């Protein structure tokens, strides 16, 4: 027995001409709100509101943000604004050293970790970090911390 499998299920059906149901609702709702504001309010107050509502309705109906509907971006922005923010990482420079660690407060107030700043040259710093990573990968350890290695 053969069955037909629907394809392109992620594409919404066009119900009202070239518009999907959601797009139709956004456009008609925006047009209705614009009409009501235009009839009730004076022109100098209604004009900015009409432009704002028409722009929002058009964006909701037709715009996509990073391949997702604009309403999703508005929802994420709204929840970002209303929820509490917790910043865990902070870096500050004190006396030539970079202090990195957790801020005191909701994170539990763990002590700060001191990370030495090697040099002002990023190229020299990168070369040093690559040299250390190569030594760790090769299993070579420094003898007495003097720079002499066992393999040399």
DSSP file (Angstrom, degrees, kcal/mol; ACC not computed):
  #  RESIDUE AA STRUCTURE BP1 BP2  ACC     N-H-->O    O-->H-N    N-H-->O    O-->H-N    TCO  KAPPA ALPHA  PHI   PSI    X-CA   Y-CA   Z-CA
    1    1 A X              0   0    0      0, 0.0     2,-0.4     0, 0.0     0, 0.0   0.000 360.0 360.0 360.0 136.5    0.0    0.0    0.0
    2    2 A X        -     0   0    0      2,-0.0     2,-0.4     0, 0.0     0, 0.0  -0.841 360.0-168.0-107.6 137.6    1.3    3.4   -1.0
    3    3 A X        -     0   0    0     -2,-0.4     2,-0.5     2,-0.0     0, 0.0  -0.934  22.0-124.7-121.9 147.0    0.9    6.6    1.1
    4    4 A X        -     0   0    0     -2,-0.4     2,-0.5     0, 0.0    -2,-0.0  -0.804  22.7-150.4 -89.9 127.5    1.5   10.2    0.1
    5    5 A X        -     0   0    0     -2,-0.5     2,-0.1     1,-0.0    -2,-0.0  -0.857  19.8-120.0 -98.6 125.9    3.9   11.9    2.4
    6    6 A X        -     0   0    0     -2,-0.5     2,-0.3     1,-0.0     3,-0.2  -0.401  30.6-160.2 -65.5 139.3    3.4   15.7    2.7
    7    7 A X        +     0   0    0      1,-0.2    -1,-0.0    -2,-0.1     0, 0.0  -0.789  64.6  29.6-116.7 162.8    6.4   17.7    1.8
    8    8 A X    >   +     0   0    0     -2,-0.3     3,-1.0     1,-0.1    -1,-0.2   0.917  65.4 159.8  56.3  48.0    7.3   21.3    2.6
    9    9 A X  T 3   +     0   0    0      1,-0.2    -1,-0.1    -3,-0.2    -2,-0.1   0.645  64.6  65.8 -75.6 -13.1    5.5   21.2    5.9
   10   10 A X  T 3  S+     0   0    0      2,-0.1     2,-0.5     0, 0.0    -1,-0.2   0.636  84.3  86.5 -81.2 -13.4    7.4   24.1    7.3
   11   11 A X  S <  S-     0   0    0     -3,-1.0     2,-0.1     1,-0.0     0, 0.0  -0.766  80.3-130.9 -90.5 125.5    5.9   26.5    4.7
   12   12 A X        -     0   0    0     -2,-0.5     2,-0.2     1,-0.1    -2,-0.1  -0.422  26.7-103.5 -75.2 150.9    2.6   28.0    5.8
   13   13 A X        -     0   0    0     -2,-0.1     2,-0.8     1,-0.1     8,-0.5  -0.489  25.5-124.2 -74.9 141.0   -0.4   27.8    3.5
   14   14 A X  E     +A   20   0A   0     -2,-0.2     6,-0.3     1,-0.2     3,-0.2  -0.781  41.8 161.9 -84.5 111.8   -1.5   31.0    1.7
   15   15 A X  E     +     0   0A   0      4,-1.3     2,-0.9    -2,-0.8     5,-0.2   0.854  64.5  43.8-100.7 -46.1   -5.1   31.5    2.7
   16   16 A X  E >  S-A   19   0A   0      3,-1.6     3,-1.8     1,-0.0     2,-0.3  -0.735 123.5 -74.6-106.4  83.2   -5.9   35.1    1.9
   17   17 A X  T 3  S-     0   0    0     -2,-0.9    -1,-0.0     1,-0.3     0, 0.0  -0.497 113.5 -10.7  66.0-124.4   -4.4   35.7   -1.5
   18   18 A X  T 3  S+     0   0    0     -2,-0.3     2,-0.3    -3,-0.1    -1,-0.3   0.395 122.5  90.3 -86.3   5.4   -0.6   36.0   -1.1
   19   19 A X  E <   -A   16   0A   0     -3,-1.8    -3,-1.6    -5,-0.0    -4,-1.3  -0.771  68.8-135.4-106.8 145.2   -0.9   36.2    2.7
   20   20 A X  E  >  -A   14   0A   0     -2,-0.3     4,-2.4    -6,-0.3     5,-0.2  -0.347  39.1 -98.1 -80.3 174.4   -0.8   33.4    5.3
   21   21 A X  H  > S+     0   0    0     -8,-0.5     4,-2.4     2,-0.2     5,-0.2   0.926 124.4  48.2 -62.6 -44.9   -3.4   33.5    8.1
   22   22 A X  H  > S+     0   0    0      1,-0.2     4,-2.6     2,-0.2    -1,-0.2   0.926 112.2  48.8 -61.7 -45.2   -0.9   35.1   10.6
   23   23 A X  H  > S+     0   0    0      1,-0.2     4,-2.6     2,-0.2     5,-0.2   0.903 110.5  51.6 -61.8 -40.5    0.1   37.7    8.1
   24   24 A X  H  X S+     0   0    0     -4,-2.4     4,-2.7     2,-0.2     5,-0.3   0.914 110.5  48.2 -62.1 -43.6   -3.5   38.5    7.4
   25   25 A X  H  X S+     0   0    0     -4,-2.4     4,-2.5     2,-0.2     5,-0.3   0.925 113.0  47.9 -63.4 -44.8   -4.3   38.9   11.1
   26   26 A X  H  X S+     0   0    0     -4,-2.6     4,-2.3     2,-0.2    -2,-0.2   0.928 115.4  44.4 -62.1 -45.3   -1.2   41.2   11.6
   27   27 A X  H  X S+     0   0    0     -4,-2.6     4,-2.5     2,-0.2    -2,-0.2   0.930 117.1  43.6 -68.5 -46.0   -2.1   43.4    8.6
   28   28 A X  H  X S+     0   0    0     -4,-2.7     4,-2.5    -5,-0.2    -2,-0.2   0.887 114.7  50.2 -68.6 -37.8   -5.8   43.7    9.3
   29   29 A X  H  X S+     0   0    0     -4,-2.5     4,-2.3    -5,-0.3    -2,-0.2   0.924 113.2  45.9 -64.3 -43.6   -5.2   44.3   13.0
   30   30 A X  H  X S+     0   0    0     -4,-2.3     4,-2.4    -5,-0.3    -2,-0.2   0.908 113.6  48.9 -64.7 -42.1   -2.7   47.0   12.3
   31   31 A X  H  X S+     0   0    0     -4,-2.5     4,-2.3     2,-0.2    -2,-0.2   0.899 111.9  49.6 -65.1 -40.0   -4.9   48.6    9.6
   32   32 A X  H  X S+     0   0    0     -4,-2.5     4,-2.3     2,-0.2    -2,-0.2   0.917 111.9  47.1 -64.6 -43.3   -7.9   48.6   12.0
   33   33 A X  H  X S+     0   0    0     -4,-2.3     4,-2.5     2,-0.2     5,-0.2   0.895 112.0  51.1 -65.9 -39.0   -5.9   50.1   14.9
   34   34 A X  H  X S+     0   0    0     -4,-2.4     4,-2.3     2,-0.2    -2,-0.2   0.916 110.6  48.9 -62.9 -42.7   -4.5   52.8   12.5
   35   35 A X  H  X S+     0   0    0     -4,-2.3     4,-2.0     2,-0.2    -2,-0.2   0.915 111.6  48.7 -63.8 -44.0   -8.1   53.6   11.3
   36   36 A X  H  X S+     0   0    0     -4,-2.3     4,-2.3     1,-0.2     5,-0.3   0.938 113.4  46.1 -63.5 -47.0   -9.4   53.9   14.9
   37   37 A X  H  X S+     0   0    0     -4,-2.5     4,-2.1     1,-0.2    -1,-0.2   0.887 111.4  52.8 -63.5 -38.1   -6.5   56.2   16.0
   38   38 A X  H  < S+     0   0    0     -4,-2.3    -1,-0.2    -5,-0.2    -2,-0.2   0.869 114.6  41.6 -65.3 -37.1   -6.9   58.3   12.8
   39   39 A X  H  < S+     0   0    0     -4,-2.0    -2,-0.2    -5,-0.2    -1,-0.2   0.845 122.3  37.3 -79.3 -35.0  -10.6   58.9   13.5
   40   40 A X  H  < S+     0   0    0     -4,-2.3    -3,-0.2    -5,-0.2    -2,-0.2   0.909 109.5  57.0 -87.2 -45.1  -10.5   59.4   17.3
   41   41 A X  S  < S-     0   0    0     -4,-2.1     0, 0.0    -5,-0.3     0, 0.0  -0.470  90.7 -95.4 -92.1 157.7   -7.3   61.4   17.9
   42   42 A X    >>  -     0   0    0     -2,-0.1     4,-3.0     1,-0.1     3,-0.9  -0.303  41.1-109.3 -64.0 157.7   -6.2   64.7   16.4
   43   43 A X  H 3> S+     0   0    0      1,-0.3     4,-2.7     2,-0.2     5,-0.2   0.871 115.3  55.5 -61.0 -41.7   -3.9   64.5   13.4
   44   44 A X  H 34 S+     0   0    0      1,-0.2     4,-0.4     2,-0.2    -1,-0.3   0.745 117.9  35.6 -69.1 -21.6   -0.7   65.7   15.1
   45   45 A X  H <> S+     0   0    0     -3,-0.9     4,-1.1     2,-0.1    -2,-0.2   0.806 118.9  49.7 -92.0 -38.3   -1.1   62.9   17.7
   46   46 A X  H  X S+     0   0    0     -4,-3.0     4,-3.1     1,-0.2     5,-0.2   0.847  98.8  65.8 -72.0 -35.3   -2.5   60.3   15.4
   47   47 A X  H  X S+     0   0    0     -4,-2.7     4,-2.3    -5,-0.2     5,-0.2   0.923 104.3  42.4 -59.4 -49.2    0.1   60.6   12.6
   48   48 A X  H  > S+     0   0    0     -4,-0.4     4,-2.4    -5,-0.2    -1,-0.2   0.910 116.6  49.5 -64.0 -38.1    3.1   59.3   14.6
   49   49 A X  H  X S+     0   0    0     -4,-1.1     4,-2.8     2,-0.2     5,-0.2   0.906 110.3  50.4 -64.8 -40.7    1.0   56.5   16.2
   50   50 A X  H  X S+     0   0    0     -4,-3.1     4,-2.7     2,-0.2     5,-0.2   0.924 112.2  47.1 -63.5 -44.3   -0.3   55.5   12.8
   51   51 A X  H  X S+     0   0    0     -4,-2.3     4,-2.2    -5,-0.2    -1,-0.2   0.906 114.2  47.5 -64.1 -40.8    3.2   55.3   11.4
   52   52 A X  H  X S+     0   0    0     -4,-2.4     4,-2.5    -5,-0.2    -2,-0.2   0.933 115.3  44.3 -65.9 -45.4    4.5   53.3   14.4
   53   53 A X  H  X S+     0   0    0     -4,-2.8     4,-2.8     2,-0.2     5,-0.2   0.903 113.8  50.0 -67.7 -41.0    1.6   50.9   14.3
   54   54 A X  H  X S+     0   0    0     -4,-2.7     4,-2.4    -5,-0.2    -1,-0.2   0.905 112.5  48.2 -64.2 -40.7    1.8   50.4   10.6
   55   55 A X  H  X S+     0   0    0     -4,-2.2     4,-2.4    -5,-0.2    -2,-0.2   0.913 113.4  46.9 -64.9 -43.0    5.5   49.8   10.8
   56   56 A X  H  X S+     0   0    0     -4,-2.5     4,-2.8     2,-0.2    -2,-0.2   0.917 113.1  48.7 -65.3 -43.2    5.1   47.3   13.6
   57   57 A X  H  X S+     0   0    0     -4,-2.8     4,-2.1     2,-0.2    -2,-0.2   0.908 112.8  48.2 -63.7 -41.4    2.3   45.5   11.8
   58   58 A X  H  X>S+     0   0    0     -4,-2.4     4,-2.6    -5,-0.2     5,-0.5   0.904 112.9  48.1 -64.7 -41.0    4.3   45.3    8.6
   59   59 A X  H  X5S+     0   0    0     -4,-2.4     4,-1.7     1,-0.2    11,-0.4   0.919 112.4  48.5 -65.8 -42.8    7.4   44.0   10.5
   60   60 A X  H  <5S+     0   0    0     -4,-2.8    11,-0.3     1,-0.2    10,-0.2   0.880 117.4  42.4 -63.4 -37.2    5.3   41.4   12.3
   61   61 A X  H  <5S+     0   0    0     -4,-2.1    -2,-0.2    -5,-0.2    -1,-0.2   0.892 133.3  10.5 -78.4 -39.9    3.7   40.3    9.1
   62   62 A X  H  <5S+     0   0    0     -4,-2.6     2,-0.2    -5,-0.2    -3,-0.2   0.654  98.8  94.0-120.0 -18.9    6.7   40.2    6.7
   63   63 A X     << -     0   0    0     -4,-1.7     7,-1.3    -5,-0.5     2,-0.4  -0.542  46.5-165.6 -88.0 145.0   10.0   40.7    8.5
   64   64 A X  E     -B   69   0B   0     -2,-0.2     2,-0.6     5,-0.2     5,-0.2  -0.981   8.2-152.8-124.4 141.5   12.3   37.9    9.7
   65   65 A X  E >  S-B   68   0B   0      3,-3.0     3,-1.4    -2,-0.4     7,-0.0  -0.959  81.5 -19.2-115.9 114.4   15.2   38.3   12.1
   66   66 A X  T 3  S-     0   0    0     -2,-0.6    -1,-0.2     1,-0.3     3,-0.1   0.862 128.2 -52.8  54.9  40.1   18.0   35.7   11.6
   67   67 A X  T 3  S+     0   0    0      1,-0.3     2,-0.3    -3,-0.1    -1,-0.3   0.557 121.4 101.3  77.7   8.0   15.6   33.4    9.7
   68   68 A X  E <  S-B   65   0B   0     -3,-1.4    -3,-3.0     1,-0.1    -1,-0.3  -0.874  83.2 -85.8-122.0 155.8   13.0   33.5   12.5
   69   69 A X  E >>  -B   64   0B   0     -2,-0.3     4,-1.1    -5,-0.2     3,-0.9  -0.227  33.8-122.3 -60.9 150.1    9.7   35.5   12.7
   70   70 A X  H 3> S+     0   0    0     -7,-1.3     4,-2.3   -11,-0.4     5,-0.2   0.806 109.8  64.9 -64.3 -30.8   10.0   39.0   14.1
   71   71 A X  H 3> S+     0   0    0    -11,-0.3     4,-2.1     1,-0.2    -1,-0.3   0.847  99.2  54.5 -62.0 -32.5    7.4   38.2   16.9
   72   72 A X  H <> S+     0   0    0     -3,-0.9     4,-2.4     2,-0.2    -1,-0.2   0.903 107.0  49.6 -66.5 -41.6   10.0   35.8   18.2
   73   73 A X  H  X S+     0   0    0     -4,-1.1     4,-2.3     2,-0.2    -2,-0.2   0.895 111.0  49.8 -64.6 -39.9   12.7   38.5   18.4
   74   74 A X  H  X S+     0   0    0     -4,-2.3     4,-2.5     2,-0.2    -2,-0.2   0.904 110.2  50.8 -64.3 -40.4   10.2   40.8   20.2
   75   75 A X  H  X S+     0   0    0     -4,-2.1     4,-2.3     2,-0.2    -2,-0.2   0.925 111.5  46.8 -62.9 -45.0    9.4   38.1   22.7
   76   76 A X  H  X S+     0   0    0     -4,-2.4     4,-2.0     1,-0.2    -1,-0.2   0.894 112.6  50.0 -65.5 -39.5   13.1   37.4   23.4
   77   77 A X  H  X S+     0   0    0     -4,-2.3     4,-2.0     2,-0.2    -2,-0.2   0.906 110.4  50.5 -64.4 -41.2   13.8   41.1   23.8
   78   78 A X  H  X S+     0   0    0     -4,-2.5     4,-1.9     1,-0.2    -2,-0.2   0.934 112.0  46.0 -63.0 -46.9   10.9   41.6   26.2
   79   79 A X  H  X S+     0   0    0     -4,-2.3     4,-1.7     1,-0.2    -1,-0.2   0.836 110.1  54.9 -68.1 -31.2   12.0   38.7   28.4
   80   80 A X  H  < S+     0   0    0     -4,-2.0    -1,-0.2    -5,-0.2    -2,-0.2   0.905 109.9  47.4 -64.4 -40.5   15.5   39.9   28.4
   81   81 A X  H  < S+     0   0    0     -4,-2.0    -2,-0.2     1,-0.2    -1,-0.2   0.872 116.7  40.9 -69.5 -37.3   14.4   43.3   29.6
   82   82 A X  H  < S+     0   0    0     -4,-1.9    -1,-0.2    -5,-0.1    -2,-0.2   0.736  98.7  82.8 -89.1 -21.6   12.1   42.1   32.4
   83   83 A X  S  < S-     0   0    0     -4,-1.7     2,-0.1    -5,-0.2     0, 0.0  -0.503  86.9-102.1 -84.4 153.4   14.3   39.2   33.8
   84   84 A X        -     0   0    0     -2,-0.2     2,-0.4     1,-0.1    -1,-0.1  -0.420  34.1-136.3 -69.4 145.5   17.1   39.8   36.3
   85   85 A X        -     0   0    0     -2,-0.1     2,-0.5    -4,-0.1    -1,-0.1  -0.873  12.3-161.5-107.6 138.0   20.6   39.7   34.9
   86   86 A X        -     0   0    0     -2,-0.4     2,-0.6    20,-0.0    -2,-0.0  -0.957   2.4-164.0-121.6 112.2   23.4   37.9   36.6
   87   87 A X        +     0   0    0     -2,-0.5    16,-0.3     1,-0.2    20,-0.2  -0.856  13.6 171.4 -97.0 119.4   26.9   38.9   35.6
   88   88 A X        +     0   0    0     -2,-0.6    15,-0.8    14,-0.1     2,-0.4   0.798  54.8  60.6 -98.3 -32.2   29.4   36.3   36.7
   89   89 A X  E     +C  102   0C   0     13,-0.2     2,-0.4    11,-0.1    13,-0.2  -0.819  53.8 168.6-108.6 135.3   32.7   37.2   35.0
   90   90 A X  E     -C  101   0C   0     11,-1.7    11,-1.6    -2,-0.4     2,-0.4  -0.999  13.4-164.2-140.6 143.2   34.6   40.5   35.5
   91   91 A X  E     +C  100   0C   0     -2,-0.4     2,-0.3     9,-0.2     9,-0.2  -0.996  14.3 168.8-127.5 132.9   38.1   41.5   34.5
   92   92 A X  E     -C   99   0C   0      7,-2.3     7,-3.9    -2,-0.4     2,-0.6  -0.980  30.1-128.4-138.5 150.3   39.9   44.5   35.9
   93   93 A X  E     +C   98   0C   0     -2,-0.3     2,-0.5     5,-0.2     5,-0.2  -0.894  28.9 175.8-103.9 124.3   43.5   45.6   35.7
   94   94 A X  E >   -C   97   0C   0      3,-3.1     3,-1.8    -2,-0.6    -2,-0.0  -0.963  66.0 -25.8-130.5 114.8   45.2   46.4   39.0
   95   95 A X  T 3  S-     0   0    0     -2,-0.5     3,-0.1     1,-0.3    -1,-0.1   0.854 125.5 -44.9  57.2  41.9   48.8   47.3   39.2
   96   96 A X  T 3  S+     0   0    0      1,-0.3    21,-0.6    20,-0.0     2,-0.4   0.383 121.1 100.8  86.0  -6.2   50.0   45.6   36.1
   97   97 A X  E <  S-CD  94 116C   0     -3,-1.8    -3,-3.1    19,-0.1     2,-0.6  -0.881  70.0-130.3-113.2 146.4   48.0   42.4   36.8
   98   98 A X  E     -CD  93 115C   0     17,-1.6    17,-2.3    -2,-0.4     2,-0.6  -0.845  19.5-153.4 -93.3 124.4   44.7   41.4   35.4
   99   99 A X  E     +CD  92 114C   0     -7,-3.9    -7,-2.3    -2,-0.6     2,-0.4  -0.879  20.0 174.7 -99.9 120.7   42.2   40.4   38.1
  100  100 A X  E     +CD  91 113C   0     13,-2.2    13,-2.1    -2,-0.6     2,-0.3  -0.976  21.3  91.3-128.3 140.4   39.7   38.0   36.8
  101  101 A X  E     -C   90   0C   0    -11,-1.6   -11,-1.7    -2,-0.4     2,-0.3  -0.993  68.5 -40.1 168.8-166.1   37.0   36.2   38.8
  102  102 A X  E     -C   89   0C   0      9,-0.4   -13,-0.2    -2,-0.3     2,-0.2  -0.646  51.5-122.1 -89.7 143.0   33.5   36.1   40.0
  103  103 A X        -     0   0    0    -15,-0.8     6,-0.6   -16,-0.3     7,-0.3  -0.507  32.0-108.8 -76.2 151.0   31.8   39.2   41.4
  104  104 A X  S    S+     0   0    0      5,-0.2     2,-0.4    -2,-0.2    -1,-0.1  -0.512  82.8  58.3 -76.8 151.4   30.5   39.0   44.9
  105  105 A X  S >  S+     0   0    0     -2,-0.2     3,-1.4     1,-0.1    -1,-0.0  -0.990 110.3   4.8 135.3-127.3   26.7   38.9   45.3
  106  106 A X  T 3  S+     0   0    0     -2,-0.4    -2,-0.1     1,-0.3    -1,-0.1   0.710 118.6  70.4 -69.2 -20.2   24.4   36.3   43.9
  107  107 A X  T 3  S-     0   0    0     -4,-0.3    -1,-0.3   -20,-0.2     3,-0.2   0.507 120.4 -98.7 -79.1  -2.1   27.3   34.2   42.5
  108  108 A X    <   -     0   0    0     -3,-1.4    -4,-0.1     1,-0.1    -2,-0.1   0.364  48.0 -96.9 103.8  -6.3   28.3   33.2   46.0
  109  109 A X        -     0   0    0     -6,-0.6    -5,-0.2     1,-0.1    -1,-0.1   0.888  55.9-176.9  65.0  41.9   31.2   35.7   46.5
  110  110 A X        -     0   0    0     -7,-0.3    -1,-0.1    -3,-0.2    -8,-0.1  -0.360  34.2 -92.5 -69.1 153.1   34.0   33.4   45.5
  111  111 A X        -     0   0    0      1,-0.1    -9,-0.4   -10,-0.1     2,-0.2  -0.247  43.1-102.6 -68.1 156.0   37.5   34.8   45.8
  112  112 A X        -     0   0    0    -11,-0.2     2,-0.5    -3,-0.1   -11,-0.2  -0.475  27.1-135.5 -78.1 148.7   39.2   36.5   42.8
  113  113 A X  E     -D  100   0C   0    -13,-2.1   -13,-2.2    -2,-0.2     2,-0.6  -0.901  14.4-136.6-105.6 131.3   41.8   34.7   40.8
  114  114 A X  E     -D   99   0C   0     -2,-0.5     2,-0.5   -15,-0.2   -15,-0.2  -0.790  19.0-172.4 -93.2 123.7   45.0   36.7   39.9
  115  115 A X  E     -D   98   0C   0    -17,-2.3   -17,-1.6    -2,-0.6     2,-0.1  -0.965  21.8-130.5-114.9 119.0   46.1   36.2   36.3
  116  116 A X  E     -D   97   0C   0     -2,-0.5     2,-0.6   -19,-0.2   -19,-0.1  -0.405  13.6-128.5 -71.4 144.2   49.5   37.8   35.5
  117  117 A X        -     0   0    0    -21,-0.6     3,-0.1     1,-0.2    -1,-0.1  -0.823  18.6-160.9 -90.3 124.4   49.8   40.0   32.4
  118  118 A X        -     0   0    0     -2,-0.6     2,-0.3     1,-0.2    -1,-0.2   0.960  56.1 -35.5 -75.6 -52.6   52.7   38.7   30.4
  119  119 A X        -     0   0    0      2,-0.1    -1,-0.2     1,-0.0     6,-0.0  -0.960  48.1-107.5-160.2 173.2   53.5   41.7   28.1
  120  120 A X  S    S+     0   0    0     -2,-0.3     2,-0.6    -3,-0.1     3,-0.1   0.612  94.8  89.0 -84.1 -12.7   52.0   44.5   26.2
  121  121 A X     >  -     0   0    0      1,-0.2     4,-2.1     2,-0.0     5,-0.1  -0.769  60.1-163.8 -90.5 117.4   52.8   42.7   22.9
  122  122 A X  H  > S+     0   0    0     -2,-0.6     4,-2.4     2,-0.2     5,-0.2   0.829  90.8  56.2 -68.5 -30.9   50.0   40.4   21.8
  123  123 A X  H  > S+     0   0    0      2,-0.2     4,-2.4     1,-0.2    -1,-0.2   0.921 108.9  45.8 -66.6 -43.7   52.3   38.6   19.4
  124  124 A X  H  > S+     0   0    0      2,-0.2     4,-2.3     1,-0.2    -2,-0.2   0.904 113.0  50.8 -64.1 -41.1   54.7   37.8   22.1
  125  125 A X  H  X S+     0   0    0     -4,-2.1     4,-2.3     2,-0.2    -2,-0.2   0.893 110.7  48.7 -63.2 -41.8   51.8   36.7   24.4
  126  126 A X  H  X S+     0   0    0     -4,-2.4     4,-2.3     2,-0.2    -2,-0.2   0.907 110.8  50.1 -65.1 -43.5   50.5   34.4   21.7
  127  127 A X  H  X S+     0   0    0     -4,-2.4     4,-2.2     1,-0.2    -2,-0.2   0.905 110.9  50.1 -61.9 -41.6   53.9   32.9   21.0
  128  128 A X  H  X S+     0   0    0     -4,-2.3     4,-2.2     2,-0.2    -2,-0.2   0.921 111.0  48.1 -63.4 -44.6   54.3   32.2   24.7
  129  129 A X  H  X S+     0   0    0     -4,-2.3     4,-2.3     1,-0.2    -1,-0.2   0.885 112.0  49.6 -66.7 -36.7   50.9   30.5   25.0
  130  130 A X  H  X S+     0   0    0     -4,-2.3     4,-2.2     2,-0.2    -1,-0.2   0.895 109.9  51.6 -66.2 -39.1   51.6   28.4   22.0
  131  131 A X  H  X S+     0   0    0     -4,-2.2     4,-2.0     2,-0.2    -2,-0.2   0.912 111.4  46.9 -62.9 -42.8   55.0   27.3   23.4
  132  132 A X  H  X S+     0   0    0     -4,-2.2     4,-2.4     2,-0.2    -2,-0.2   0.914 111.3  50.9 -66.0 -43.3   53.4   26.3   26.7
  133  133 A X  H  X S+     0   0    0     -4,-2.3     4,-2.4     1,-0.2    -1,-0.2   0.880 109.6  51.3 -62.9 -37.4   50.6   24.4   24.9
  134  134 A X  H  X S+     0   0    0     -4,-2.2     4,-1.9     2,-0.2    -1,-0.2   0.906 110.6  48.4 -66.0 -40.5   53.2   22.5   22.8
  135  135 A X  H  X>S+     0   0    0     -4,-2.0     5,-2.2     2,-0.2     4,-0.9   0.898 112.5  47.8 -66.5 -40.2   55.1   21.6   26.0
  136  136 A X  H ><5S+     0   0    0     -4,-2.4     3,-0.5     1,-0.2    -1,-0.2   0.910 111.8  50.1 -66.8 -41.1   52.0   20.4   27.8
  137  137 A X  H 3<5S+     0   0    0     -4,-2.4    -1,-0.2     1,-0.2    -2,-0.2   0.854 112.1  47.9 -65.4 -34.2   50.9   18.4   24.7
  138  138 A X  H 3<5S-     0   0    0     -4,-1.9    -1,-0.2    -5,-0.2    -2,-0.2   0.605 111.7-121.1 -82.8 -11.1   54.4   16.8   24.5
  139  139 A X  T <<5 +     0   0    0     -4,-0.9     2,-0.4    -3,-0.5    -3,-0.2   0.723  60.1 148.8  80.0  21.8   54.4   15.9   28.2
  140  140 A X      < -     0   0    0     -5,-2.2     2,-0.3    -6,-0.2    -1,-0.3  -0.775  26.6-166.3 -93.2 130.2   57.6   17.9   28.9
  141  141 A X        -     0   0    0     -2,-0.4     9,-1.0    -5,-0.0     2,-0.2  -0.872  23.8-108.9-115.6 150.4   57.9   19.5   32.3
  142  142 A X  B     -E  149   0D   0     -2,-0.3     2,-0.6     7,-0.2     7,-0.2  -0.500  27.9-127.6 -74.0 143.5   60.3   22.2   33.5
  143  143 A X  S >  S-     0   0    0      5,-2.7     3,-1.7     1,-0.2     5,-0.4  -0.852  86.9 -18.8 -93.7 119.6   63.0   21.1   35.9
  144  144 A X  T 3  S-     0   0    0     -2,-0.6    -1,-0.2     1,-0.3    -2,-0.0   0.616 108.4 -84.3  59.8  15.7   63.0   23.4   39.1
  145  145 A X  T 3  S+     0   0    0      3,-0.2    -1,-0.3     1,-0.1     4,-0.1   0.673 101.4 123.3  67.3  16.5   61.0   26.0   37.1
  146  146 A X  S <  S-     0   0    0     -3,-1.7    -2,-0.1     2,-0.2     3,-0.1   0.441  86.4-104.4 -92.9  -0.3   64.3   27.3   35.7
  147  147 A X  S    S+     0   0    0      1,-0.4     2,-0.4    -4,-0.1    -3,-0.1   0.186  84.0 123.3  99.0 -19.1   63.4   26.9   32.0
  148  148 A X        -     0   0    0     -5,-0.4    -5,-2.7     2,-0.0    -1,-0.4  -0.629  49.1-153.5 -75.6 130.8   65.6   23.8   31.5
  149  149 A X  B >   -E  142   0D   0     -2,-0.4     3,-0.7    -7,-0.2    -7,-0.2  -0.717  22.1-122.5-105.6 159.5   63.5   20.9   30.2
  150  150 A X  T 3  S+     0   0    0     -9,-1.0    -1,-0.1    -2,-0.3    -8,-0.1   0.817 110.5  55.6 -67.6 -31.0   64.2   17.2   30.6
  151  151 A X  T 3         0   0    0      1,-0.2    -1,-0.2   -10,-0.2    -3,-0.0   0.685 360.0 360.0 -77.8 -16.9   64.2   16.7   26.9
  152  152 A X    <         0   0    0     -3,-0.7    -1,-0.2     0, 0.0    -2,-0.2   0.470 360.0 360.0 -87.7 360.0   66.9   19.3   26.2
